Amino acid sequence: MSPDLNAGACSLCIVGVGNTLAGDDGAGNRAVSRLREKYGGRKEILFHNMETDPLELWDLLPRCGRFIFLDAVAGRPTGRLVSVGKRSARRAYAPSLHHMDLPTVVRHLSSLRDLDDLQWSIWGVTIEIPERLTEELTPAVSRAVDDLVGILSERIETGELSVDAPGSFERLDEELHGSFT
């Protein structure tokens, strides 16, 4: 169980992003659920699954100063661990066309809440765009989720709660207009 959102601030919030009914798109939520099972009793860390509406971050952002968003991003080969730029629109499977991309939502909500010092990053797992509904992960993405859980477990156990993705992650920066930087 995650800490009560009304009961004091935490040091780090780890948010799973994705649609668990779209197979590999739910990779981030799977990782967060596993981390919550292991570390849910820790008051300094908030674990949250965000499956549909990114505007629910409105209530989460003031609770922590640092956020790691675990998300699925379109890319080949599947199962690569990547970090996604803060100005990127890159996402594997949008829940609906009226939703904004995650970086835009975080930037706008942070601004509205005057959270200028918010630290955040997006850690991703590359996936093929889902073509059918299923709750199962492909083997490559399942292994990547295992790796994410292992990396974050090590950080939690050592007290290293920075949002910076490991240097071994490939950096993906697709600007909102579609150019790569």
Backbone torsions as a table, in degrees:
resi	resn	phi	psi	omega
1	MET	NA	136.2	178.7
2	SER	-76.4	154.7	176.6
3	PRO	-59.4	151.1	176.9
4	ASP	-62.0	130.0	-177.5
5	LEU	-65.0	-16.3	-179.9
6	ASN	-98.7	5.7	-171.9
7	ALA	-112.8	61.1	174.0
8	GLY	83.9	162.4	-175.2
9	ALA	-83.7	156.7	175.0
10	CYS	-117.0	167.1	-178.9
11	SER	-82.7	-33.4	-175.7
12	LEU	-148.1	138.9	173.0
13	CYS	-117.2	127.4	176.7
14	ILE	-110.3	117.9	-173.2
15	VAL	-115.0	123.2	172.3
16	GLY	-85.7	132.8	-178.0
17	VAL	-121.5	131.6	174.8
18	GLY	146.2	170.9	-178.9
19	ASN	-102.9	108.1	-177.1
20	THR	-68.6	-14.3	176.1
21	LEU	-84.0	-6.5	-179.7
22	ALA	-107.3	36.7	174.4
23	GLY	60.4	-117.9	-175.0
24	ASP	-60.6	-21.7	178.2
25	ASP	-62.4	-20.5	178.9
26	GLY	-88.7	13.3	-177.1
27	ALA	-56.1	-44.9	-179.2
28	GLY	-62.4	-41.2	178.5
29	ASN	-66.9	-36.7	176.9
30	ARG	-62.3	-44.1	179.6
31	ALA	-62.4	-44.5	-179.2
32	VAL	-64.7	-40.5	178.3
33	SER	-60.8	-41.2	178.3
34	ARG	-67.3	-40.8	177.9
35	LEU	-64.9	-38.8	178.5
36	ARG	-62.4	-38.6	177.5
37	GLU	-60.4	-40.1	-177.5
38	LYS	-80.4	-38.5	-168.3
39	TYR	-126.8	14.9	-175.9
40	GLY	-60.1	-20.0	179.7
41	GLY	-81.8	-7.6	-178.1
42	ARG	-79.2	123.6	-176.6
43	LYS	-74.0	-22.2	-176.1
44	GLU	-82.4	-6.6	-178.0
45	ILE	-126.9	131.5	176.1
46	LEU	-107.7	130.4	176.5
47	PHE	-110.8	133.0	-177.1
48	HIS	-144.3	137.3	173.0
49	ASN	-104.8	127.5	-179.4
50	MET	-119.6	104.1	-174.5
51	GLU	-98.0	-26.4	-173.7
52	THR	-130.8	-54.2	-169.0
53	ASP	-108.8	107.0	-179.9
54	PRO	-66.4	-14.9	178.8
55	LEU	-71.9	-10.3	174.5
56	GLU	-66.1	-12.1	175.1
57	LEU	-63.5	-19.7	178.7
58	TRP	-50.5	-42.8	-179.3
59	ASP	-79.9	-25.4	-177.1
60	LEU	-83.5	-38.9	-170.9
61	LEU	-54.5	-41.4	179.9
62	PRO	-73.7	-8.4	-176.2
63	ARG	-80.4	-25.0	-175.8
64	CYS	-139.3	154.7	176.8
65	GLY	-92.1	-14.3	-177.4
66	ARG	-135.0	139.6	-179.7
67	PHE	-134.1	137.3	167.3
68	ILE	-118.2	120.2	177.0
69	PHE	-98.7	125.2	177.9
70	LEU	-102.8	118.5	-171.4
71	ASP	-140.2	161.6	173.1
72	ALA	-96.5	136.3	179.0
73	VAL	-127.6	146.4	179.4
74	ALA	-67.3	129.7	178.0
75	GLY	175.4	157.1	178.0
76	ARG	-123.7	148.8	-9.6
77	PRO	-71.4	160.0	180.0
78	THR	-69.2	152.2	175.2
79	GLY	89.5	6.2	175.8
80	ARG	-79.2	143.6	173.6
81	LEU	-91.6	128.4	-174.4
82	VAL	-136.7	158.7	167.6
83	SER	-112.4	143.1	-174.5
84	VAL	-113.9	134.6	-178.1
85	GLY	-61.6	152.5	-178.1
86	LYS	-69.4	-12.8	179.5
87	ARG	-111.7	20.4	-174.8
88	SER	-94.6	146.1	173.7
89	ALA	-102.8	7.2	-173.5
90	ARG	-67.9	122.1	179.1
91	ARG	-154.0	150.6	-175.6
92	ALA	-79.4	-40.8	-169.2
93	TYR	-151.4	105.4	179.9
94	ALA	-76.6	132.6	-178.7
95	PRO	-63.9	-31.0	173.6
96	SER	-163.0	162.2	-175.4
97	LEU	-72.0	-17.7	-178.2
98	HIS	-87.4	-3.6	177.9
99	HIS	-85.0	144.5	174.4
100	MET	-83.2	162.9	174.9
101	ASP	-71.8	157.3	-174.9
102	LEU	-58.0	-47.2	179.7
103	PRO	-59.1	-38.4	178.6
104	THR	-64.7	-44.2	179.3
105	VAL	-60.7	-48.6	-178.4
106	VAL	-61.7	-45.2	-179.6
107	ARG	-60.9	-47.0	-177.8
108	HIS	-68.1	-45.5	179.9
109	LEU	-66.0	-37.7	176.5
110	SER	-61.6	-42.0	179.0
111	SER	-64.2	-45.5	179.9
112	LEU	-63.4	-30.4	-179.8
113	ARG	-93.6	3.3	-177.3
114	ASP	55.2	46.0	179.4
115	LEU	-105.0	64.1	-175.5
116	ASP	-65.8	-26.1	-176.1
117	ASP	-97.7	13.4	179.1
118	LEU	-62.8	130.8	176.5
119	GLN	-106.5	131.8	-179.8
120	TRP	-156.9	156.9	175.3
121	SER	-152.2	162.6	177.9
122	ILE	-115.7	120.9	174.2
123	TRP	-104.8	129.5	-174.6
124	GLY	-124.7	164.6	171.6
125	VAL	-122.5	127.1	179.4
126	THR	-75.0	139.3	179.7
127	ILE	-141.4	160.9	168.1
128	GLU	-77.0	147.7	177.2
129	ILE	-63.0	126.7	-176.5
130	PRO	-61.4	137.9	178.6
131	GLU	-111.3	-8.0	179.5
132	ARG	-150.7	160.1	178.2
133	LEU	-83.9	131.0	175.9
134	THR	-164.3	153.3	176.9
135	GLU	-98.5	1.0	-177.6
136	GLU	-88.1	145.4	172.8
137	LEU	-94.5	146.5	173.2
138	THR	-70.1	158.6	-178.7
139	PRO	-56.2	-41.8	-178.8
140	ALA	-64.8	-41.3	-179.5
141	VAL	-72.6	-36.6	176.2
142	SER	-59.9	-42.6	177.1
143	ARG	-63.9	-38.7	178.6
144	ALA	-65.6	-38.3	175.8
145	VAL	-62.7	-42.7	175.6
146	ASP	-56.6	-43.9	180.0
147	ASP	-63.9	-44.4	177.9
148	LEU	-59.0	-46.7	-179.9
149	VAL	-61.9	-41.1	178.7
150	GLY	-63.8	-45.3	179.9
151	ILE	-63.2	-46.7	-178.8
152	LEU	-70.8	-33.6	176.2
153	SER	-61.4	-45.3	178.8
154	GLU	-60.9	-42.4	178.8
155	ARG	-64.6	-44.0	-179.9
156	ILE	-62.0	-45.2	-177.4
157	GLU	-67.4	-28.2	179.1
158	THR	-94.9	-3.8	-179.8
159	GLY	78.2	13.1	179.3
160	GLU	-88.0	94.3	-171.9
161	LEU	-107.6	33.6	177.4
162	SER	-75.6	160.4	179.7
163	VAL	-92.6	-5.7	-177.1
164	ASP	-67.3	130.4	177.1
165	ALA	-69.5	148.8	177.2
166	PRO	-58.0	151.6	179.5
167	GLY	-62.3	-19.7	179.5
168	SER	-75.9	-13.6	178.6
169	PHE	-74.5	138.5	173.8
170	GLU	-75.1	138.2	-178.7
171	ARG	-90.0	122.9	176.1
172	LEU	-114.8	117.6	177.6
173	ASP	-126.8	97.2	175.0
174	GLU	-107.5	115.3	-178.6
175	GLU	-67.2	160.3	-177.5
176	LEU	-57.4	-24.4	-179.7
177	HIS	-93.1	4.9	173.2
178	GLY	96.1	-1.7	178.9
179	SER	-89.5	150.5	178.5
180	PHE	-95.1	141.0	176.4
181	THR	-123.2	NA	NA
